[in-house]
Amino acid sequence: MAETTDEIVRHIEAERARLQTNVTELQTKVQDATNIRKQFERNPMLLPGTVIAGSLFLALLFWKR
């Protein structure tokens, strides 16, 4: 199957555009996942639950018997 240079160039450009779209989508997902404000808006009980669990862990860790 002989491809012309123009076909190869078009294929490479199409793949580059597709990969750029994927990278942009991935960047958006990572930014959303690491954005504390958005996480709190989605799961309002996550932050208080984390604080309580962390406090209990520290209390048990430093509890003198």
C-alpha positions in Angstrom: 0.0 0.0 0.0 1.8 3.1 -1.2 0.9 6.3 0.5 1.8 9.6 -0.9 3.7 12.2 1.2 0.6 14.4 1.3 -1.5 11.6 2.8 1.2 10.8 5.4 1.4 14.5 6.4 -2.4 14.8 6.6 -2.5 11.6 8.8 0.2 13.0 11.1 -1.6 16.4 11.4 -4.9 14.6 12.2 -3.2 12.5 14.9 -1.5 15.5 16.3 -4.8 17.4 16.6 -6.5 14.3 18.2 -3.6 14.0 20.7 -3.8 17.7 21.5 -7.5 17.3 22.2 -6.8 14.4 24.6 -4.1 16.3 26.4 -6.3 19.3 26.9 -9.1 17.1 28.2 -6.6 15.4 30.6 -5.4 18.7 31.9 -8.9 19.8 32.6 -9.7 16.6 34.5 -6.5 16.9 36.5 -7.2 20.6 37.4 -10.8 19.7 38.4 -9.6 16.7 40.5 -7.1 18.8 42.4 -9.3 21.9 42.8 -10.4 21.8 46.5 -13.3 24.2 45.9 -14.8 22.0 43.2 -14.3 18.9 45.3 -16.1 20.5 48.2 -19.0 21.6 45.9 -19.4 18.1 44.7 -18.9 16.4 48.1 -19.7 18.8 50.9 -19.2 16.2 53.7 -15.8 15.2 52.4 -13.9 17.9 54.1 -15.5 17.6 57.6 -15.2 13.8 57.3 -11.5 14.1 56.5 -10.9 16.4 59.4 -12.7 14.2 61.8 -10.9 11.1 60.6 -7.5 12.9 60.8 -8.3 14.1 64.3 -9.2 10.6 65.5 -6.0 9.2 63.9 -3.8 11.8 65.6 -5.6 11.3 68.9 -5.0 7.6 68.8 -1.4 8.1 67.7 -0.5 10.4 70.6 -2.8 9.0 73.2 -0.8 8.1 76.3 -1.9 5.0 78.1 
